[in-house]
Amino acid sequence: MGAPVITAQRAADFQQLVTDIVQDAAALPDMTGPANDSGETE
């Protein structure tokens, strides 16, 4: 099994994926109140 190959296209795809996830998370309602039982404060 070889090392993963990072190409410019894969890097761009990954960056787009991360951007989409961050935007989706930012659109969610604020869950830092009592409803958040995950133990995380952020």
Order of alpha helices (4+ residues) and beta strands (2+ residues): alpha
